[in-house]
Amino acid sequence: MSVSHKPVMINEVMDALVPRDGAIYVDATFGAGGYSRALLEAADCTVWGIDRDPLAVEFGRDMAHEFGGRLSVVKGRFGQMREILSAVGVTQVDGIALDIGISSMQIDDFTRGFSFRADGPLDMRMDNGSDDPTAADIVNSMKEHDLANLIYDYGEERASRRIAREIVRLRKKGPIERTEQLARVIRHVVRRSNDGIDPATRTFQALRIYVNEELIELDQGLAAAEKLLRAESRLAVVSFHSLEDRRVKTFLLERSGQRPRPSRHMPDSRRSFYPTFRLVKRGAVKPKETEISLNARARSARLRWAERTAQRPIQVA
Ligand SMILES: C[S@@+](CC[C@H](N)C(=O)[O-])C[C@H]1O[C@@H](n2cnc3c(N)ncnc32)[C@H](O)[C@@H]1O
């Protein structure tokens, strides 16, 4: 099976995780296994890879043969990584990497429907073997008002109302089932901006986030990581757009007790007194220009990482 994904910010992620012998790491977005390979080559450690995409898991299981039992790849959502790992007897780990979003293999395979650069079925499910609704199901059934909100909230698209109206007008004539059909509808109502970004970009992003419940997964994944990580172990998260990066930033600021303190008349929850993470480096790490020149996809990547303290996680309902 051929894989074409170049791991993003791999040196920075390894610097954050500091691979060491005997440790257990989780590569919670396995993809083409770039991070797993780097961890396994840097130390005599064990890696658990997780991916919801059946093809990534199949590839990972082939790759596992190279590492003589030190790599195992499991199919599932990282939002459920605690349950996934506890089923194989792992309850505490020494480092977790999350590289949020989709892989080059997913976007470049037009039959998966993530891309508007060529025609394909409007699918967009990372787990395309599941019976979850596809992007076409959403586009053809959601109420106009909800569709507009989805495109606005998850795509940060200002023309969301016009796009939703046009989708609803056209779907009355027949279902929108292909990526090219949808891209044409969007390009008809939104002009190409001066920055050259295709007008379909934001709506496709919105649908992908919705179809895969990506923000819910991210919140659940961060909370699961807090519970799985041993004291002094590290969490490294690479994200590719502001909606995700803001969530990671907020989570880490909150869990490290660095959110602005409320007034003494209205004290905060107990979080600021019991930080579960220590922000070793404030702010996001950006990719080097040399990496961006070799891999344009790296341009928008942001890495945030933090170290687990010994505090027990606060139980949140
Ligand atoms: C950007 S790629 C990761 C690439 C990987 N770091 C590498 O170097 O090859 C993201 C991968 O995460 C997977 N993924 C995204 N969201 C997921 C989730 N909630 N649970 C499990 N896997 C997920 C995707 O299917 C995709 O294969």
The ligand as an ORCA input file, in Angstrom:
! r2SCAN-3c Opt
* xyz 0 1
  C      -2.808     14.584      9.737
  S      -3.047     12.863      9.690
  C      -1.805     12.226     10.744
  C      -0.517     11.965     10.057
  C       0.536     11.287     10.913
  N       0.977     12.111     12.018
  C       1.728     10.890     10.083
  O       2.818     11.384     10.349
  O       1.576     10.097      9.146
  C      -4.454     12.679     10.684
  C      -4.940     11.244     10.830
  O      -5.765     11.238     11.984
  C      -6.918     10.483     11.744
  N      -7.951     11.040     12.608
  C      -8.506     12.265     12.565
  N      -9.400     12.409     13.534
  C      -9.405     11.250     14.236
  C     -10.106     10.784     15.382
  N     -10.996     11.550     15.991
  N      -9.824      9.566     15.839
  C      -8.906      8.769     15.238
  N      -8.226      9.145     14.134
  C      -8.467     10.375     13.642
  C      -7.201     10.648     10.271
  O      -7.943      9.554      9.789
  C      -5.784     10.726      9.687
  O      -5.337      9.474      9.287
*
